[in-house]
Amino acid sequence: MGDREFDVTTSEDFPEELEPHISLLDLPVEVFLHICSFLDASTLVHNLGLVCKQFHEILKDDSLWKVRINQIWPNARYPILPPDENDELFWKLSCVMIERQASLWRNRDLLENFSLQNGHYGTVDAVLLINNGQTCITGGRDRLLICWSLPQPGNEPSYQLSSGLGHEGWIWDITSMDNVIYSCSWDKTVRSWDVTGTNLSPIKSHGMNVQGALLCMNSCSELHLLATGSFCKTVSIFDPRSEDSVARYQPHQRAVIQICMNSRYVVSASEDKTVSVWDVRAGYTMKTFQISKDSFVMGMFMHNGLVYIGDSNSNIHILDEKKDFNVVKSYKTEHTKGITGIHASSGCLMTVSLDKTVRIMGPTDPPQSIATFECKHGDVASMHYLNEVLAVSAEDAIEVWRPKTVNQHHL
């Protein structure tokens, strides 16, 4: 072999245009989807699906997202009710939400938990998150309305609070509309407040001309209306800018303790175990009915045409606006006492209870458990969830759970 010469060539000897190139675009669809299975849904929807038309066409197939959802909840149907067929983004966006919520609440290492204390000296019945979950407004039986500035994620709690005598009686509920806070109280008034930083400044006091305490309230920014429920069985709907009364009616036989609304309906619930639906546009009571003969509503939340109800026997009931607010689903939960607060989204279902627990579930049929948390401060009176921040109120403090890192998902 001594006289033989070897012709050794490298890639440097070939023109650049002749070098082989392999990209994701050249892969079979099956291989591409296998790679996608290792990426989270948010990355696929908000990044990879926007790279080119080919990726977009592959990833717009609803069956892909249905399979991923079924892998998370293999023993349940999602969603609870059939989705709107005209919503082309439903399955992919739902998958993003479900994956995020399941991952967040199953992994407690992703969460930080802290309490807001030394502000109230009585049970806190009302809690409201604003400013993307960075500020918390609370009202209690000590008649104080307090504005808490939550600490930045990862920092030691260092709360700034601004408090004052919010009302002359127990504060039962709080809502917001167009950057204005509204509170209602045993003193039969609704008061409006401006929030600047952590300072609460009174704007106006609205006398509701009712015979009993105001126990609950809700708002609709689209119509700029407030709805209140009272101890004297009355529901009042009014515009706080002009104090014009839109409606006042008495659909129940006992105190009105829960209320929710959208641009078309006001739904109220009473200690008499009835639920009433008021048609805002038509101006009449659409129906009044019993959810159960042996329990009454303690928590209520309206989302996308569905009304989620938690009752005194720890059951969940779902009413469908499209089906004349009939009860379409009912579920028994693992709570041992009444459900005092409920929240629903396309990613999760949350309940709080007098049994001192917070339960996070999948929004499936039936609901599937994700996590359970014990409240350190006693019976949970109310809750609010905003931008992945969960705040619950108890006997004299507020407990908060949220991601350890700032999250940009707004739920």
C-alpha positions in Angstrom: 0.0 0.0 0.0 3.0 2.2 0.1 2.5 3.9 -3.2 -1.3 4.3 -2.9 -2.6 7.7 -2.1 -6.0 8.3 -0.3 -8.2 11.1 -1.6 -9.6 12.5 1.6 -12.2 15.2 1.2 -14.2 17.2 3.7 -17.3 19.4 3.6 -15.0 22.3 3.0 -14.2 21.0 -0.5 -17.9 21.2 -1.6 -19.6 24.4 -2.5 -21.9 25.6 0.3 -25.0 25.3 -1.9 -24.3 21.5 -2.3 -24.3 20.8 1.5 -27.3 18.8 2.7 -29.8 20.7 4.8 -32.5 19.0 7.0 -35.1 21.1 8.8 -38.3 20.5 10.7 -40.1 21.3 7.5 -38.7 18.1 6.0 -39.8 15.8 8.7 -42.8 13.5 8.3 -45.9 14.9 10.2 -45.8 12.0 12.6 -42.2 12.7 13.6 -43.0 16.4 13.9 -46.0 15.7 16.2 -43.8 13.4 18.3 -41.4 16.2 18.9 -44.3 18.5 19.7 -45.4 16.0 22.4 -42.4 17.0 24.5 -43.3 20.7 24.4 -46.0 22.4 26.5 -49.2 23.6 24.8 -48.4 27.3 25.4 -45.1 27.0 23.4 -46.9 25.2 20.6 -49.7 27.8 20.3 -47.8 31.0 21.0 -44.5 30.2 19.4 -44.1 27.2 17.1 -47.6 27.6 15.6 -46.6 31.1 14.5 -43.3 30.1 12.7 -44.8 29.3 9.3 -48.0 28.3 7.5 -47.0 24.6 7.5 -46.7 24.5 11.3 -49.9 26.5 11.7 -51.8 24.0 9.5 -50.6 21.0 11.4 -51.2 22.5 14.8 -54.7 23.9 14.1 -56.2 20.4 14.0 -58.6 20.1 17.0 -57.9 16.4 17.4 -54.4 17.2 18.5 -55.6 19.3 21.4 -58.4 16.9 22.4 -55.8 14.1 22.7 -53.6 16.2 24.9 -56.5 17.2 27.2 -57.6 13.5 27.4 -54.1 12.6 28.5 -54.5 15.0 31.5 -58.1 14.0 32.3 -58.4 10.4 31.0 -61.4 9.5 33.2 -63.6 12.5 32.6 -65.2 14.5 29.8 -64.0 18.0 28.9 -65.7 20.5 28.8 -68.6 19.9 31.1 -71.0 21.0 28.4 -70.4 20.9 24.6 -68.4 23.9 23.4 -69.5 26.5 20.8 -68.8 24.9 17.4 -68.0 28.3 15.9 -65.1 29.0 18.3 -62.1 27.9 16.2 -59.6 28.5 19.0 -61.6 26.8 21.8 -59.6 23.5 21.9 -56.1 24.8 21.6 -56.6 27.7 24.1 -58.4 25.4 26.5 -55.5 23.0 26.3 -53.1 25.8 27.2 -55.2 26.8 30.2 -55.6 23.2 31.4 -52.0 22.3 31.2 -50.9 25.5 32.9 -53.4 25.1 35.8 -52.8 21.4 36.3 -49.0 21.9 36.4 -49.2 25.0 38.7 -51.5 23.5 41.4 -50.1 20.0 41.3 -46.6 21.2 41.9 -46.5 23.0 45.2 -42.8 23.9 44.7 -44.1 26.4 42.0 -46.3 28.2 44.5 -45.7 30.6 47.4 -48.2 30.8 50.3 -48.4 33.7 52.7 -51.0 35.4 54.9 -52.2 39.0 55.3 -52.6 39.5 59.0 -52.8 42.2 61.8 -55.2 44.3 59.8 -58.6 43.0 60.7 -59.8 42.0 64.2 -62.9 40.2 63.1 -64.1 37.8 60.4 -63.2 38.9 56.9 -66.3 38.3 54.7 -65.3 40.2 51.6 -62.1 39.9 49.5 -61.3 41.4 46.0 -58.1 41.2 44.0 -57.4 44.1 41.6 -54.4 45.4 39.6 -53.7 42.0 38.1 -53.6 40.4 41.5 -51.0 42.8 43.0 -53.5 44.5 45.3 -56.1 43.0 47.6 -59.1 44.8 49.0 -60.8 43.3 52.1 -63.8 44.1 54.3 -64.8 42.6 57.6 -67.1 42.6 60.5 -64.8 45.1 62.2 -66.3 47.6 59.7 -62.8 48.1 58.2 -62.0 48.3 54.5 -58.3 47.6 54.0 -56.1 47.9 50.9 -53.2 45.5 50.9 -50.2 45.8 48.5 -48.9 42.2 48.0 -45.2 41.7 48.1 -43.2 41.0 44.9 -42.8 37.3 44.2 -39.8 35.9 46.0 -39.5 38.7 48.5 -40.2 38.6 52.2 -43.8 39.8 53.0 -43.8 43.5 53.6 -47.3 44.7 53.4 -48.4 48.2 53.0 -52.0 48.7 54.1 -54.4 51.6 54.1 -57.4 51.2 56.3 -60.3 53.2 57.7 -63.8 52.9 59.0 -65.3 51.8 55.7 -68.9 51.6 57.0 -71.0 51.9 60.2 -71.8 48.2 60.1 -70.3 44.9 59.0 -68.9 44.9 55.4 -70.4 41.9 53.6 -69.2 42.2 50.0 -67.0 44.2 47.6 -66.9 44.5 43.8 -65.2 46.8 41.3 -66.2 48.6 38.1 -64.2 50.9 35.9 -61.3 51.2 38.5 -63.8 52.1 41.2 -64.3 49.9 44.3 -67.8 49.4 45.7 -68.6 48.0 49.1 -71.9 47.1 50.8 -72.7 46.8 54.5 -75.1 46.1 57.3 -75.6 49.9 57.4 -77.8 49.7 54.3 -75.4 51.7 52.1 -73.2 51.1 49.1 -70.0 53.2 49.2 -67.6 53.9 46.3 -63.9 54.2 46.7 -60.9 55.4 44.6 -57.7 53.4 44.9 -54.4 55.1 44.4 -51.5 52.9 45.3 -52.6 51.6 48.6 -54.7 54.6 49.6 -58.5 54.2 49.6 -60.3 57.5 49.2 -64.1 57.7 49.6 -66.0 58.9 46.6 -69.7 58.7 47.5 -72.2 56.9 49.8 -75.3 55.5 48.2 -78.3 55.0 50.5 -80.2 52.1 49.2 -83.6 52.8 50.9 -84.1 49.2 52.1 -85.3 48.0 55.4 -82.5 45.5 56.0 -78.7 45.0 55.7 -77.1 44.7 52.3 -75.6 41.2 52.2 -74.2 40.8 48.7 -73.4 42.7 45.5 -72.1 42.3 42.0 -71.4 44.6 39.0 -71.6 44.7 35.2 -69.1 47.0 33.6 -70.7 46.7 30.2 -74.0 48.2 31.4 -72.3 50.2 34.3 -74.8 48.7 36.8 -74.6 47.4 40.3 -76.9 44.8 41.8 -77.4 44.3 45.6 -79.2 41.7 47.7 -80.6 42.5 51.1 -81.7 41.0 54.3 -85.2 42.3 53.6 -85.5 40.0 50.5 -85.0 42.8 48.0 -82.8 42.9 45.0 -81.9 46.4 43.8 -80.2 47.3 40.4 -78.9 50.8 39.9 -76.4 53.0 38.0 -74.0 54.5 40.6 -73.1 57.4 38.4 -76.6 58.8 38.5 -78.1 56.7 41.2 -81.0 55.9 38.8 -82.8 52.8 39.9 -83.2 50.3 37.1 -85.1 47.8 39.1 -86.2 46.8 42.6 -87.9 43.6 43.2 -88.6 41.0 45.8 -88.3 37.5 44.4 -87.5 35.6 47.6 -89.1 34.9 51.0 -86.0 35.2 53.0 -82.7 37.1 52.9 -80.8 37.4 49.6 -77.3 36.1 50.3 -75.7 35.6 46.8 -75.9 37.5 43.6 -74.2 37.5 40.2 -74.9 39.2 36.9 -73.9 39.8 33.3 -75.2 42.1 30.6 -78.5 40.2 30.3 -79.4 38.6 33.6 -79.2 39.0 37.4 -79.2 35.7 39.3 -79.9 35.9 43.0 -80.0 33.2 45.7 -81.7 33.2 49.1 -81.8 31.5 52.5 -85.2 30.2 51.4 -83.4 27.8 49.1 -84.6 29.5 45.9 -82.7 31.0 43.0 -84.3 33.8 40.9 -83.3 35.0 37.4 -84.1 38.6 36.4 -84.1 39.6 32.7 -82.4 43.0 32.7 -83.5 44.0 29.2 -87.1 42.8 29.5 -87.4 44.0 33.1 -89.1 41.1 34.7 -88.4 37.9 36.7 -87.8 35.2 34.3 -88.1 32.3 36.8 -87.7 31.5 40.5 -87.0 27.9 41.6 -85.4 25.6 44.1 -82.0 24.0 43.5 -82.6 21.6 46.4 -85.1 21.0 49.1 -82.6 20.4 51.8 -79.8 23.0 51.0 -79.3 26.6 50.1 -76.8 28.5 48.0 -73.7 29.7 49.7 -71.4 30.5 46.8 -72.1 31.5 43.2 -70.1 32.5 40.1 -71.1 33.3 36.5 -68.8 32.4 33.6 -69.5 32.1 29.9 -73.2 31.7 30.2 -73.0 29.1 33.0 -73.8 29.8 36.7 -71.7 27.7 39.1 -73.3 27.2 42.5 -71.9 25.8 45.8 -74.5 24.8 48.4 -74.7 24.2 52.1 -74.5 20.4 51.6 -71.1 20.8 49.8 -72.6 20.1 46.4 -71.8 21.9 43.1 -74.7 22.7 40.7 -74.4 24.2 37.2 -77.1 26.3 35.5 -77.1 26.9 31.8 -78.2 30.2 30.4 -78.9 28.6 27.0 -81.3 26.2 28.7 -83.4 28.7 30.6 -81.0 28.4 33.6 -82.1 24.8 34.3 -79.7 22.7 36.4 -77.7 20.7 33.9 -75.1 19.1 36.2 -74.8 18.5 39.9 -71.8 17.0 41.7 -71.0 15.9 45.3 -67.6 17.3 46.4 -65.1 16.1 49.1 -65.9 19.1 51.2 -67.5 18.2 54.6 -69.3 21.6 55.1 -70.9 24.2 53.0 -69.2 25.7 49.9 -68.8 29.5 50.6 -67.0 30.4 47.3 -66.6 29.1 43.8 -64.6 30.1 40.7 -64.6 28.5 37.3 -62.6 29.0 34.1 -61.6 26.9 31.1 -58.5 25.7 33.1 -59.8 24.9 36.6 -62.7 24.8 39.1 -62.0 26.1 42.6 -64.1 25.9 45.8 -63.7 27.0 49.4 -65.6 25.9 52.4 -66.5 26.2 56.0 -64.5 23.0 56.5 -61.3 25.2 56.2 -60.2 23.8 52.9 -59.6 25.1 49.4 -60.0 22.5 46.6 -58.7 22.9 43.0 -60.3 20.7 40.4 -60.3 20.2 36.7 -63.4 21.8 34.9 -64.5 18.3 33.8 -67.5 16.1 33.9 -67.2 14.9 36.7 -64.7 17.4 38.3 -61.3 15.8 38.9 -59.2 16.7 42.0 -55.9 18.5 41.4 -55.0 19.8 44.9 -56.4 20.5 48.3 -55.1 23.2 50.7 -55.8 23.8 54.4 -56.5 27.3 55.4 -54.5 28.2 58.5 -57.0 30.9 59.7 -60.2 28.9 60.2 -63.4 28.7 58.2 -63.1 30.2 54.8 -65.8 32.9 54.2 -65.0 34.0 50.6 -62.5 33.8 47.8 -61.3 35.7 44.7 -59.0 34.5 41.9 -57.3 36.8 39.4 -54.2 36.4 37.2 -53.2 33.1 38.9 -53.4 34.7 42.4 -55.9 33.1 44.8 -56.9 34.9 48.0 -59.3 33.5 50.6 -60.7 35.3 53.6 -61.1 33.7 57.0 -61.7 34.6 60.7 -59.2 37.5 61.0 -56.8 37.1 58.1 -56.4 36.5 54.4 -54.4 33.6 52.9 -52.8 33.9 49.5 -51.5 31.4 47.0 -49.7 32.4 43.8 -46.8 31.4 41.5 -43.3 32.1 42.7 -42.5 33.8 39.5 -44.4 36.6 37.8 -46.8 35.1 35.3 -48.2 36.8 32.2 -51.3 34.7 31.8 -54.4 36.7 32.7 -57.3 34.4 33.6 
